[in-house]
Amino acid sequence: MHHPELIHPESLAHFNDAKMGKSTIFMSDRMLVGLNAFEPGQEHALHGHADQDKVYHVLEGEGVFLLEERDIEMSAGTMLVAPAGVPHGVRNTSDERLIVLVFMAPAPGR
């Protein structure tokens, strides 16, 4: 994708019946911007990044953020910040699709 240009993130969501869909919107050495797309019942299991901060912002749908040992209800317009080293994840607990905008810094694999 060429930048800068106007982006409608929801239109870039990739859904997969077998597992959470991922789409990369932008990546540099400093940051990754992507989408996680969940069908009902799908999740991104609890995991962590030792050297990366991660921000989740819900664009559509609802479910729960998994944060360490807590499940935190979330819906469109809510955000969660998972600093480096803090276990986190997402679960779609609804009957509708869930689209989450993701920011990671620094970008993975860089």
C-alpha positions as CSV (number, residue, x, y, z in Angstrom):
1,M,0.0,0.0,0.0
2,H,1.3,3.5,-0.8
3,H,1.4,6.1,1.9
4,P,0.3,8.7,2.7
5,E,-3.2,8.1,1.6
6,L,-6.6,7.9,3.2
7,I,-7.3,4.5,4.7
8,H,-10.5,2.8,5.6
9,P,-9.2,0.0,7.9
10,E,-12.4,-2.1,8.0
11,S,-12.3,-2.5,4.2
12,L,-8.9,-4.2,4.5
13,A,-10.0,-6.9,7.0
14,H,-9.3,-10.5,6.0
15,F,-11.6,-13.1,7.6
16,N,-10.7,-16.8,7.8
17,D,-13.0,-19.6,8.9
18,A,-10.2,-21.6,10.4
19,K,-8.4,-18.9,12.4
20,M,-8.1,-15.2,13.1
21,G,-7.4,-13.2,10.0
22,K,-4.5,-10.8,9.9
23,S,-3.8,-7.9,7.5
24,T,-0.8,-5.5,7.5
25,I,-1.7,-1.9,6.7
26,F,1.7,-0.4,7.2
27,M,5.1,-1.5,8.5
28,S,8.4,0.3,9.1
29,D,11.3,-0.4,11.4
30,R,9.6,1.6,14.0
31,M,6.0,0.4,13.9
32,L,3.5,-2.1,12.5
33,V,-0.2,-1.2,11.9
34,G,-2.4,-4.1,11.2
35,L,-5.9,-5.6,11.5
36,N,-7.0,-8.7,13.4
37,A,-10.3,-10.1,12.1
38,F,-12.3,-12.6,14.1
39,E,-15.3,-14.7,13.2
40,P,-17.6,-15.5,16.2
41,G,-15.8,-17.7,18.7
42,Q,-12.3,-17.1,17.4
43,E,-9.5,-15.8,19.6
44,H,-5.9,-14.7,19.6
45,A,-4.6,-16.7,22.6
46,L,-2.9,-15.1,25.5
47,H,0.7,-14.3,24.5
48,G,3.4,-11.6,25.0
49,H,6.1,-9.6,23.3
50,A,9.2,-9.1,25.4
51,D,10.4,-6.0,23.5
52,Q,7.3,-4.6,21.8
53,D,4.4,-2.5,23.0
54,K,1.0,-3.3,21.5
55,V,-2.2,-1.3,21.2
56,Y,-5.6,-2.8,20.3
57,H,-8.4,-0.5,19.1
58,V,-11.8,-2.1,18.4
59,L,-13.3,-0.9,15.2
60,E,-16.3,-3.2,14.9
61,G,-17.9,-5.8,17.1
62,E,-17.4,-6.9,20.7
63,G,-15.7,-9.5,22.8
64,V,-13.0,-9.6,25.5
65,F,-9.5,-8.5,25.8
66,L,-7.3,-11.1,27.6
67,L,-4.9,-9.3,29.8
68,E,-2.7,-11.3,32.1
69,E,-5.2,-13.1,34.3
70,R,-8.2,-10.9,33.4
71,D,-10.9,-10.9,30.8
72,I,-12.0,-7.3,30.0
73,E,-15.1,-6.7,28.0
74,M,-14.6,-4.6,24.9
75,S,-16.7,-3.1,22.1
76,A,-16.3,-0.7,19.1
77,G,-14.4,2.4,20.2
78,T,-12.5,0.8,23.1
79,M,-8.8,0.4,23.3
80,L,-6.3,-1.6,25.3
81,V,-2.5,-0.9,25.7
82,A,-0.3,-4.0,26.4
83,P,3.2,-2.8,27.3
84,A,6.1,-5.0,26.5
85,G,6.2,-8.2,28.5
86,V,2.5,-8.1,29.6
87,P,0.5,-11.2,28.4
88,H,-2.5,-10.2,26.2
89,G,-4.9,-11.5,23.6
90,V,-8.4,-11.1,22.2
91,R,-11.5,-13.3,22.1
92,N,-14.7,-12.8,20.0
93,T,-17.5,-13.8,22.4
94,S,-20.3,-12.4,20.2
95,D,-22.3,-13.8,17.3
96,E,-21.0,-11.1,15.0
97,R,-17.6,-10.4,13.4
98,L,-14.9,-8.5,15.3
99,I,-12.3,-6.2,13.7
100,V,-9.4,-4.9,15.8
101,L,-6.9,-2.3,14.7
102,V,-3.4,-3.2,16.0
103,F,-0.3,-1.1,16.5
104,M,3.0,-2.6,17.5
105,A,6.3,-0.7,18.2
106,P,8.9,-1.6,17.3
107,A,7.7,-3.6,14.4
108,P,8.1,-7.4,14.7
109,G,11.1,-9.0,13.0
110,R,12.9,-5.8,12.5
